[in-house]
Amino acid sequence: MEVLCFALFACAFILMLGFVGLLSFGHAAFFGNATYVAAHPAMADGWPIEFPLPAATIVAGGLGGAIGWVAIRRQGLYFAMITLAMSQLLYFVAVEWRITGERTDSRCSSRHSLRHRGSE
């Protein structure tokens, strides 16, 4: 499953760069935000991962639409710099936000378990 996720990530990158000719650094921001939206209810509340996946897809699509609305008006280096800036902005929001684990404690305690650490 992980290989399929990264293959989809690579296909989107090839589509943007190969066919459209726009170098985008924003793919990781959408990928990461969808991961946080899907993983937080699973870790904090113990939900099965299948339930928050539609919400994660909607959030990633909405975020892509908002950033794309700003970035698509530029071309070349300016497009790349706007997508890089937005990606870094979302990265630092995720790193510093309390809900994501505050930089020092952002990993699951077990590779195969998505339960919150306090419930083990």
Backbone bond lengths (Angstrom), bond angles and torsions (degrees), N, CA, C in turn:
res aa  C-N    CA-C-N  psi(-1)  N-CA   C-N-CA  omega(-1)  CA-C   N-CA-C  phi
1 M - - - 1.446 - - 1.529 110.96 -
2 E 1.330 115.91 -40.22 1.456 119.68 179.99 1.528 110.89 -63.33
3 V 1.322 116.48 -38.26 1.466 120.65 178.69 1.521 110.28 -64.45
4 L 1.336 117.34 -39.43 1.457 120.63 178.52 1.531 111.63 -65.83
5 C 1.330 116.62 -37.74 1.469 119.70 177.37 1.525 111.20 -63.25
6 F 1.313 116.75 -44.80 1.458 119.37 179.75 1.526 111.80 -71.81
7 A 1.333 117.78 -28.72 1.462 120.62 175.51 1.529 110.41 -67.45
8 L 1.325 116.95 -39.75 1.458 120.60 175.88 1.523 110.86 -65.15
9 F 1.319 116.50 -39.90 1.461 122.02 175.78 1.535 110.61 -58.84
10 A 1.332 117.04 -45.29 1.464 121.67 -179.90 1.524 111.57 -67.91
11 C 1.329 117.35 -37.47 1.473 120.25 178.38 1.525 111.17 -63.42
12 A 1.331 117.36 -39.64 1.463 120.19 177.76 1.527 110.57 -65.38
13 F 1.320 116.38 -38.50 1.463 119.97 178.78 1.534 110.93 -66.24
14 I 1.335 116.79 -42.34 1.466 121.11 178.63 1.524 110.63 -65.43
15 L 1.322 117.01 -38.34 1.463 120.66 178.10 1.528 111.06 -61.19
16 M 1.324 116.30 -46.62 1.471 119.79 -178.78 1.522 112.29 -67.53
17 L 1.318 117.77 -45.01 1.456 120.44 -175.31 1.522 112.06 -82.97
18 G 1.313 117.27 -42.70 1.453 120.44 -174.41 1.512 114.42 -76.58
19 F 1.321 117.37 -45.81 1.456 120.05 -174.86 1.519 113.52 -94.52
20 V 1.313 117.49 -37.04 1.462 120.97 -177.62 1.524 111.14 -92.87
21 G 1.317 117.43 -29.54 1.453 121.51 179.48 1.512 114.43 84.16
22 L 1.322 117.74 19.19 1.457 121.85 179.32 1.526 109.76 -110.57
23 L 1.308 116.55 124.71 1.457 121.61 177.71 1.527 108.60 -84.88
24 S 1.315 116.11 113.23 1.459 121.26 -176.64 1.521 110.10 -113.78
25 F 1.315 115.20 131.49 1.457 121.16 175.02 1.523 111.15 -104.88
26 G 1.319 118.07 10.50 1.455 121.44 -174.79 1.506 115.61 -91.16
27 H 1.323 118.16 -5.77 1.462 119.99 -176.59 1.521 112.28 -59.64
28 A 1.301 117.25 -39.48 1.465 120.34 -178.26 1.527 111.39 -65.96
29 A 1.315 117.79 -31.07 1.466 120.71 178.96 1.522 110.78 -65.22
30 F 1.317 117.03 -42.62 1.466 120.29 179.55 1.523 110.18 -68.99
31 F 1.312 116.28 -41.94 1.455 122.86 179.77 1.536 109.80 -61.70
32 G 1.325 116.76 -46.69 1.466 121.35 -178.66 1.515 113.50 -68.35
33 N 1.330 117.18 -41.38 1.456 119.50 179.34 1.519 111.40 -65.80
34 A 1.314 117.29 -40.55 1.460 119.82 176.52 1.526 110.41 -62.70
35 T 1.318 116.85 -35.99 1.465 120.32 178.02 1.522 111.35 -65.41
36 Y 1.326 117.70 -43.98 1.459 120.60 178.43 1.522 111.32 -64.47
37 V 1.335 117.14 -41.63 1.463 120.01 -179.11 1.525 110.53 -65.25
38 A 1.321 117.55 -36.51 1.458 120.30 179.73 1.522 112.44 -78.89
39 A 1.322 117.85 -36.61 1.463 120.85 -173.50 1.524 113.64 -82.09
40 H 1.319 118.26 -30.41 1.465 118.79 -176.03 1.525 112.89 -62.29
41 P 1.345 120.20 -50.47 1.472 117.41 177.90 1.532 112.60 -63.51
42 A 1.316 116.62 -31.26 1.459 119.37 179.31 1.526 110.98 -68.97
43 M 1.318 116.95 -40.14 1.467 120.04 -178.76 1.523 112.07 -79.87
44 A 1.330 117.74 -45.75 1.456 120.72 -173.22 1.524 112.84 -78.54
45 D 1.340 116.90 -38.91 1.452 119.95 -174.32 1.520 114.01 -110.17
46 G 1.330 117.42 -5.35 1.449 121.06 178.18 1.519 115.33 77.85
47 W 1.326 117.42 20.19 1.467 120.75 179.16 1.518 110.52 -69.13
48 P 1.323 117.42 150.39 1.471 119.20 169.20 1.528 109.18 -65.82
49 I 1.305 117.74 145.25 1.464 121.93 -172.93 1.529 112.86 -64.82
50 E 1.334 117.62 -19.75 1.464 120.17 -177.83 1.527 112.65 -69.74
51 F 1.317 118.98 -26.69 1.458 121.02 -176.79 1.525 114.25 -72.88
52 P 1.324 120.42 -44.37 1.470 118.67 -179.61 1.531 114.40 -81.41
53 L 1.321 119.66 -4.08 1.466 120.45 -178.48 1.528 113.95 -62.07
54 P 1.352 120.66 -41.73 1.467 118.45 175.74 1.533 112.92 -61.88
55 A 1.325 117.06 -38.17 1.467 119.96 177.16 1.520 110.92 -64.81
56 A 1.329 116.97 -38.58 1.466 120.55 178.28 1.523 111.07 -64.30
57 T 1.318 116.89 -38.50 1.460 120.97 178.07 1.523 111.18 -65.63
58 I 1.317 116.62 -41.95 1.468 120.68 179.42 1.523 110.59 -66.37
59 V 1.329 117.40 -41.99 1.470 120.53 178.70 1.525 111.26 -63.19
60 A 1.336 117.43 -44.56 1.462 120.63 179.20 1.526 111.00 -64.01
61 G 1.324 117.06 -40.16 1.466 120.08 177.48 1.519 112.63 -66.13
62 G 1.325 116.57 -41.79 1.461 120.34 177.89 1.520 112.43 -65.94
63 L 1.316 115.59 -40.52 1.460 120.13 177.22 1.522 110.98 -65.35
64 G 1.329 115.72 -40.74 1.464 119.85 176.67 1.518 112.03 -63.62
65 G 1.314 116.54 -38.38 1.465 120.10 177.09 1.521 112.26 -66.27
66 A 1.337 116.68 -41.40 1.470 120.11 -179.56 1.526 111.81 -67.93
67 I 1.319 116.78 -46.85 1.471 119.66 179.21 1.520 110.41 -69.56
68 G 1.320 116.93 -38.59 1.460 120.58 178.16 1.509 112.74 -63.95
69 W 1.329 117.43 -35.30 1.459 121.04 179.10 1.527 110.82 -61.74
70 V 1.317 116.42 -36.33 1.465 120.94 178.15 1.532 110.86 -79.18
71 A 1.318 117.06 -44.54 1.463 121.09 -169.92 1.519 114.21 -80.16
72 I 1.321 119.26 -29.61 1.466 120.82 -172.50 1.530 111.72 -70.27
73 R 1.291 117.65 -14.59 1.468 120.70 178.00 1.529 112.28 -76.02
74 R 1.313 117.04 -9.78 1.468 122.19 179.42 1.521 109.36 -109.02
75 Q 1.313 116.26 164.75 1.458 120.95 177.98 1.520 109.94 -136.81
76 G 1.316 114.35 160.32 1.455 120.51 175.07 1.502 113.38 66.28
77 L 1.327 115.06 -132.80 1.451 121.68 -176.10 1.528 112.07 -63.91
78 Y 1.323 117.70 -34.62 1.459 120.51 -179.26 1.526 111.75 -65.68
79 F 1.329 117.00 -38.77 1.460 121.02 175.95 1.529 110.29 -62.45
80 A 1.320 116.18 -46.13 1.462 120.49 179.47 1.523 111.32 -61.81
81 M 1.328 117.63 -40.69 1.468 120.78 -178.07 1.532 111.35 -70.20
82 I 1.329 117.49 -37.35 1.470 119.38 178.20 1.520 110.44 -66.76
83 T 1.325 117.41 -43.78 1.465 118.95 179.20 1.527 111.22 -66.65
84 L 1.322 117.54 -35.95 1.463 120.45 176.29 1.521 111.11 -65.84
85 A 1.334 117.39 -42.52 1.465 121.06 179.44 1.525 111.20 -63.85
86 M 1.322 117.27 -43.69 1.468 120.27 179.26 1.532 110.79 -66.22
87 S 1.308 116.16 -38.96 1.462 120.07 178.22 1.529 110.65 -63.13
88 Q 1.313 117.69 -43.91 1.459 121.18 178.68 1.528 111.74 -67.50
89 L 1.319 117.46 -37.31 1.451 121.28 176.52 1.519 110.24 -59.80
90 L 1.318 117.08 -47.45 1.459 120.46 179.55 1.523 111.91 -68.13
91 Y 1.323 116.91 -32.59 1.463 120.31 176.19 1.532 110.68 -61.92
92 F 1.326 117.01 -47.84 1.462 119.55 -177.63 1.520 111.96 -71.57
93 V 1.317 117.87 -29.91 1.465 119.73 173.35 1.522 109.31 -63.80
94 A 1.325 117.12 -44.41 1.466 121.04 -179.63 1.527 111.87 -66.29
95 V 1.321 117.30 -37.83 1.461 120.66 -178.43 1.528 111.63 -70.55
96 E 1.300 117.37 -39.15 1.461 120.56 -174.31 1.524 114.43 -93.04
97 W 1.304 118.74 -10.59 1.447 121.33 -176.64 1.518 110.32 -75.78
98 R 1.311 117.67 135.41 1.467 121.98 -176.18 1.522 112.82 -60.72
99 I 1.316 117.34 -33.97 1.461 120.54 -174.82 1.526 112.21 -69.11
100 T 1.334 117.65 -20.42 1.462 120.36 -177.27 1.517 113.18 -94.65
101 G 1.296 118.96 -1.21 1.455 120.29 173.88 1.510 115.00 112.18
102 E 1.300 119.44 5.15 1.466 123.94 174.30 1.517 114.99 51.94
103 R 1.258 118.72 54.80 1.452 126.33 170.42 1.524 115.21 62.68
104 T 1.312 120.14 -41.33 1.452 120.79 -174.38 1.522 113.42 -92.72
105 D 1.309 118.50 -16.27 1.456 120.90 -172.16 1.526 110.95 -135.66
106 S 1.330 117.66 48.18 1.450 119.78 -172.16 1.521 114.28 -99.14
107 R 1.328 118.58 5.41 1.461 120.23 -178.99 1.519 111.30 -104.19
108 C 1.313 115.67 154.62 1.468 120.94 173.32 1.523 108.44 -69.26
109 S 1.310 116.93 149.14 1.455 119.37 -179.42 1.523 111.50 -74.48
110 S 1.305 117.65 -26.56 1.449 121.49 178.90 1.516 109.04 -128.77
111 R 1.289 117.06 140.34 1.457 121.41 -178.12 1.522 111.65 -64.72
112 H 1.311 118.36 -31.46 1.450 122.25 -175.38 1.525 113.08 -101.20
113 S 1.295 118.30 0.25 1.449 120.83 -177.27 1.519 110.16 -121.55
114 L 1.320 116.32 135.99 1.452 120.63 177.13 1.524 111.76 -105.96
115 R 1.317 116.89 13.29 1.458 120.05 179.05 1.523 110.94 -72.45
116 H 1.301 115.36 153.95 1.463 121.51 177.18 1.530 109.42 -68.40
117 R 1.305 117.31 146.84 1.458 121.96 -176.25 1.532 112.84 -59.22
118 G 1.317 117.30 -36.01 1.453 119.89 -176.71 1.518 113.81 -68.36
119 S 1.327 118.14 -18.41 1.449 120.40 -176.42 1.507 113.70 -92.38
120 E 1.347 118.31 0.88 1.465 120.59 -178.65 1.498 111.79 -87.90
